[in-house]
């Protein structure tokens, strides 16, 4: 039957104005609907200025403050967040909370950027900076509503910032003992709601790891992401660490050896399988007779046997392959007592290459013995129904930390606690200056700023006083989360301050001025105050919110 020939579509030419109208009609409707839905979600339908702007800022900053203050400190509560794809996130990390909550207001976006910058700069102090910035914005809005010009508020805030920074420089002191340094890192680990026993064990491990890395690199140019591998697993609670690399991988076959002393390591990229680029790439060719089929099979065996002989001839004891490996090669290596790992992550192989001096090669390269790597020992251990490879390499700047957490949903919190503890320890080795923790430093600054405000003239004095009030939000939040009455706690801290004692909110839920001490890093505290003040000043200088059409 002859196929029907369809007529070619007719093409009509229109004027530019008509064509532009037709091409923009549908997209404009879609974009308008999308923009309208976003405006309804953030509560902004048109230009926002004047009293409505101050109301927006006060409402948003108050909501963020309530959200983060309840999860602040070692006694803070966790947030259980269900994202749009029904994934459950249990966290008390400030940056994670702000990223996961669905708030599109521009003021919240500024606070999110503040949290990201703090996390990127020092890995800690995000909640302190965001809580302080939100309180500064809310207090500044009160002054603006009462007739103080925004520029006057900003000038007063900057005067308070300069004086607070100067006071922090004066009150900070170097950590002289291991106990004081230990208190700094322990506070960072406990701030994520980690179990006290596990946090103490983690703190000791972190100190050993960072101290060892600093010994191996006197220049202090270590990258924690490149030189430390962190694994979190369900089990324990327990913390293991190794000078070398820990990998959660299983051997390719159960009959392969599991222990080596000073093994030679070979790292291969890509698959170790037979691939024909000439015969049947699209599966549309087939062997026409048995002789051709047997010849093809024999040639395939020869190629795979050549791969196995090449690996065996290299003298490697352990082979790490990024891709998949043919079963014939696995069998040949197992008969020779060679341990094989396959389907590995390239990032782990790069760390292994850096730690052992092994070159990452492909099977077509010359697998010479001098291109292999060396390790002090290698052991495969099964724990909690999972295999782990412990590759010990001494005198190399690669360390691994394995944290066991009983509760699965707390694994993310463990990751955040380990990250904060490592960053605090690294900062401590660079700058050992510390200040009183537990809200003590913020309370001292607030009292000194109140005295400083008395010598100022003009309405900037009111801004400095509101700055002092914002600083007191930190000890108040710690007191509330510890089950204390915030007013009683502030009264007790004020009484200790008048006696010249370094009082703070303790883990026991009391105001204490004796041991055990609680300390924070002075460098992180300074950065948090500076970044929070700059964020608040930039938001208070906004006089109108407009939507792009």
Secondary structure in CASP SS format (residue, H / E / C, confidence):
PFRMAT SS
TARGET T0000
AUTHOR 0000-0000-0000
METHOD secondary structure of the structure
MODEL  1
X C 1.00
X C 1.00
X C 1.00
X C 1.00
X C 1.00
X C 1.00
X C 1.00
X C 1.00
X C 1.00
X C 1.00
X C 1.00
X C 1.00
X C 1.00
X C 1.00
X C 1.00
X H 1.00
X H 1.00
X H 1.00
X H 1.00
X H 1.00
X H 1.00
X H 1.00
X H 1.00
X H 1.00
X H 1.00
X H 1.00
X H 1.00
X H 1.00
X H 1.00
X H 1.00
X H 1.00
X H 1.00
X H 1.00
X H 1.00
X H 1.00
X H 1.00
X H 1.00
X H 1.00
X H 1.00
X H 1.00
X H 1.00
X H 1.00
X C 1.00
X C 1.00
X C 1.00
X C 1.00
X C 1.00
X E 1.00
X E 1.00
X C 1.00
X H 1.00
X H 1.00
X H 1.00
X H 1.00
X H 1.00
X H 1.00
X H 1.00
X H 1.00
X H 1.00
X H 1.00
X H 1.00
X H 1.00
X H 1.00
X H 1.00
X H 1.00
X H 1.00
X H 1.00
X H 1.00
X H 1.00
X C 1.00
X C 1.00
X C 1.00
X C 1.00
X C 1.00
X C 1.00
X C 1.00
X C 1.00
X C 1.00
X E 1.00
X E 1.00
X E 1.00
X E 1.00
X C 1.00
X C 1.00
X C 1.00
X C 1.00
X C 1.00
X E 1.00
X E 1.00
X E 1.00
X E 1.00
X C 1.00
X C 1.00
X H 1.00
X H 1.00
X H 1.00
X H 1.00
X H 1.00
X H 1.00
X H 1.00
X C 1.00
X C 1.00
X C 1.00
X C 1.00
X C 1.00
X H 1.00
X H 1.00
X H 1.00
X H 1.00
X H 1.00
X H 1.00
X H 1.00
X H 1.00
X H 1.00
X H 1.00
X H 1.00
X H 1.00
X H 1.00
X H 1.00
X H 1.00
X H 1.00
X C 1.00
X C 1.00
X C 1.00
X C 1.00
X H 1.00
X H 1.00
X H 1.00
X H 1.00
X H 1.00
X H 1.00
X H 1.00
X H 1.00
X H 1.00
X H 1.00
X H 1.00
X H 1.00
X H 1.00
X H 1.00
X H 1.00
X H 1.00
X H 1.00
X H 1.00
X H 1.00
X H 1.00
X C 1.00
X C 1.00
X C 1.00
X C 1.00
X H 1.00
X H 1.00
X H 1.00
X H 1.00
X H 1.00
X H 1.00
X H 1.00
X H 1.00
X H 1.00
X H 1.00
X H 1.00
X H 1.00
X H 1.00
X H 1.00
X H 1.00
X H 1.00
X H 1.00
X H 1.00
X H 1.00
X H 1.00
X H 1.00
X H 1.00
X C 1.00
X E 1.00
X E 1.00
X C 1.00
X C 1.00
X C 1.00
X H 1.00
X H 1.00
X H 1.00
X H 1.00
X H 1.00
X H 1.00
X H 1.00
X H 1.00
X H 1.00
X H 1.00
X H 1.00
X H 1.00
X H 1.00
X C 1.00
X C 1.00
X C 1.00
X C 1.00
X C 1.00
X H 1.00
X H 1.00
X H 1.00
X H 1.00
X H 1.00
X H 1.00
X H 1.00
X H 1.00
X H 1.00
X H 1.00
X H 1.00
X H 1.00
X H 1.00
X H 1.00
X H 1.00
X H 1.00
X H 1.00
X H 1.00
X H 1.00
X H 1.00
X H 1.00
X C 1.00
X C 1.00
X C 1.00
X C 1.00
X C 1.00
X C 1.00
X C 1.00
X H 1.00
X H 1.00
X H 1.00
X H 1.00
X E 1.00
X E 1.00
X E 1.00
X E 1.00
X E 1.00
X E 1.00
X E 1.00
X C 1.00
X C 1.00
X C 1.00
X E 1.00
X E 1.00
X E 1.00
X E 1.00
X E 1.00
X C 1.00
X E 1.00
X E 1.00
X E 1.00
X E 1.00
X C 1.00
X C 1.00
X C 1.00
X C 1.00
X C 1.00
X C 1.00
X C 1.00
X C 1.00
X C 1.00
X C 1.00
X C 1.00
X E 1.00
X E 1.00
X E 1.00
X C 1.00
X C 1.00
X E 1.00
X E 1.00
X E 1.00
X E 1.00
X E 1.00
X C 1.00
X C 1.00
X C 1.00
X E 1.00
X C 1.00
X C 1.00
X C 1.00
X C 1.00
X C 1.00
X C 1.00
X C 1.00
X C 1.00
X C 1.00
X C 1.00
X C 1.00
X C 1.00
X C 1.00
X C 1.00
X C 1.00
X C 1.00
X C 1.00
X H 1.00
X H 1.00
X H 1.00
X H 1.00
X H 1.00
X H 1.00
X H 1.00
X H 1.00
X H 1.00
X H 1.00
X H 1.00
X H 1.00
X H 1.00
X H 1.00
X H 1.00
X H 1.00
X H 1.00
X H 1.00
X H 1.00
X H 1.00
X H 1.00
X H 1.00
X H 1.00
X H 1.00
X C 1.00
X C 1.00
X C 1.00
X C 1.00
X E 1.00
X E 1.00
X E 1.00
X E 1.00
X C 1.00
X C 1.00
X C 1.00
X E 1.00
X C 1.00
X H 1.00
X H 1.00
X H 1.00
X H 1.00
X H 1.00
X H 1.00
X H 1.00
X H 1.00
X H 1.00
X C 1.00
X C 1.00
X C 1.00
X E 1.00
X E 1.00
X E 1.00
X C 1.00
X C 1.00
X C 1.00
X C 1.00
X H 1.00
X H 1.00
X H 1.00
X H 1.00
X H 1.00
X H 1.00
X H 1.00
X H 1.00
X H 1.00
X H 1.00
X H 1.00
X C 1.00
X C 1.00
X C 1.00
X E 1.00
X E 1.00
X C 1.00
X C 1.00
X C 1.00
X C 1.00
X C 1.00
X C 1.00
X C 1.00
X H 1.00
X H 1.00
X H 1.00
X C 1.00
X E 1.00
X E 1.00
X C 1.00
X C 1.00
X E 1.00
X E 1.00
X E 1.00
X E 1.00
X E 1.00
X E 1.00
X E 1.00
X C 1.00
X C 1.00
X E 1.00
X E 1.00
X E 1.00
X E 1.00
X E 1.00
X E 1.00
X E 1.00
X C 1.00
X C 1.00
X C 1.00
X C 1.00
X C 1.00
X C 1.00
X E 1.00
X E 1.00
X E 1.00
X E 1.00
X E 1.00
X E 1.00
X E 1.00
X C 1.00
X C 1.00
X H 1.00
X H 1.00
X H 1.00
X H 1.00
X H 1.00
X H 1.00
X H 1.00
X H 1.00
X H 1.00
X H 1.00
X H 1.00
X H 1.00
X H 1.00
X H 1.00
X H 1.00
X H 1.00
X H 1.00
X H 1.00
X H 1.00
X H 1.00
X H 1.00
X H 1.00
X H 1.00
X C 1.00
X C 1.00
X E 1.00
X E 1.00
X E 1.00
X E 1.00
X C 1.00
X C 1.00
X C 1.00
X H 1.00
X H 1.00
X H 1.00
X H 1.00
X H 1.00
X H 1.00
X H 1.00
X H 1.00
X H 1.00
X H 1.00
X H 1.00
X H 1.00
X H 1.00
X H 1.00
X C 1.00
X C 1.00
X C 1.00
X C 1.00
X C 1.00
X C 1.00
X H 1.00
X H 1.00
X H 1.00
X H 1.00
X H 1.00
X H 1.00
X H 1.00
X H 1.00
X H 1.00
X H 1.00
X H 1.00
X H 1.00
X H 1.00
X H 1.00
X H 1.00
X H 1.00
X H 1.00
X H 1.00
X H 1.00
X H 1.00
X H 1.00
X H 1.00
X C 1.00
X C 1.00
X C 1.00
X C 1.00
X H 1.00
X H 1.00
X H 1.00
X H 1.00
X H 1.00
X H 1.00
X H 1.00
X H 1.00
X H 1.00
X H 1.00
X H 1.00
X H 1.00
X H 1.00
X C 1.00
X C 1.00
X C 1.00
X C 1.00
X C 1.00
X E 1.00
X E 1.00
X C 1.00
X C 1.00
X C 1.00
X C 1.00
X C 1.00
X E 1.00
X E 1.00
X C 1.00
X C 1.00
X C 1.00
X C 1.00
X C 1.00
X C 1.00
X E 1.00
X E 1.00
X E 1.00
X H 1.00
X H 1.00
X H 1.00
X H 1.00
X H 1.00
X H 1.00
X H 1.00
X H 1.00
X H 1.00
X H 1.00
X H 1.00
X H 1.00
X H 1.00
X H 1.00
X H 1.00
X H 1.00
X H 1.00
X H 1.00
X H 1.00
X C 1.00
X C 1.00
X C 1.00
X E 1.00
X E 1.00
X C 1.00
X C 1.00
X C 1.00
X C 1.00
END
